[in-house]
Amino acid sequence: MNKNVLVVVYSYTGTSLGVARLMCGQQNWTLGTVVETRPRRGAWGTWRCVLDSLLHRHPPIRYEGPAPGDFGTVVLVSPIWALQLAGPMRSFVVRERARLPDVAVVSVMGSRGAANAVAEIADLLGRTPLMATAVTAREAEDGSCAARLQAFGTAVQSSQTSQAVVRPTTLSTEAS
Ligand SMILES: Cc1cc2nc3c(=O)[nH]c(=O)nc-3n(C[C@H](O)[C@H](O)[C@H](O)COP(=O)(O)O)c2cc1C
């Protein structure tokens, strides 16, 4: 097991979890998960997602996984809600920011909003993520994002191994 990179995922409907598991399988990385202490259900649960984004709220969470500070890089995998970072991942970044090492970001979305999520994470951390990419839910579901995620993971791994300076990059698609 590679202890240099930790993938931390929040997923509401399971797509981001699939992406995170794929990346862990491709690179032999470790997975940690952000879990909401107040689960979302039905239409009100979905509205709460939107309100969390519009109001930039920090819903209560717990984190299940190894300590992020024990790793050289953490890859954050999260959905986009109402063009923003999903609230539970916002809560995780705020709670763990003092312990987070270099961060890379993978946004999972219908079509747009990833750039806002990366900018918010940079703002919360006070530093720019090492690199970032985005995949659409459709690309995640049909598996067509696999090659791009492999390349992204390899870039994260090599930046980790070489300690080289890697400029923030969006490797993805037309989606932003
Ligand atoms: C409340 C809500 C708001 C969303 N807003 C956006 C959005 O602004 N832009 C977008 O591209 N996708 C949006 N989506 C789609 C999700 O980002 C997409 O379905 C993602 O794959 C969900 O990931 P998950 O299955 O890991 O929860 C939204 C989904 C929900 C539930």
The ligand as a Gaussian input file, in Angstrom:
#p B3LYP/6-31G(d) Opt

LIG

0 1
 C      -28.245000      19.649000      -5.074000
 C      -27.384000      19.394000      -6.263000
 C      -26.846000      20.448000      -6.986000
 C      -26.033000      20.212000      -8.102000
 N      -25.472000      21.282000      -8.761000
 C      -24.644000      21.054000      -9.812000
 C      -24.008000      22.156000     -10.482000
 O      -24.162000      23.316000     -10.147000
 N      -23.193000      21.883000     -11.515000
 C      -23.002000      20.604000     -11.970000
 O      -22.264000      20.436000     -12.931000
 N      -23.581000      19.552000     -11.336000
 C      -24.382000      19.747000     -10.275000
 N      -24.971000      18.686000      -9.623000
 C      -24.709000      17.328000     -10.109000
 C      -23.665000      16.604000      -9.254000
 O      -22.492000      17.371000      -9.087000
 C      -23.295000      15.292000      -9.926000
 O      -24.470000      14.514000     -10.095000
 C      -22.288000      14.503000      -9.146000
 O      -21.870000      13.416000      -9.929000
 C      -22.846000      13.968000      -7.835000
 O      -21.810000      13.304000      -7.153000
 P      -22.123000      12.235000      -6.016000
 O      -22.910000      11.115000      -6.708000
 O      -20.794000      11.762000      -5.566000
 O      -22.922000      12.881000      -4.946000
 C      -25.777000      18.881000      -8.512000
 C      -26.311000      17.826000      -7.778000
 C      -27.104000      18.070000      -6.672000
 C      -27.675000      16.913000      -5.874000

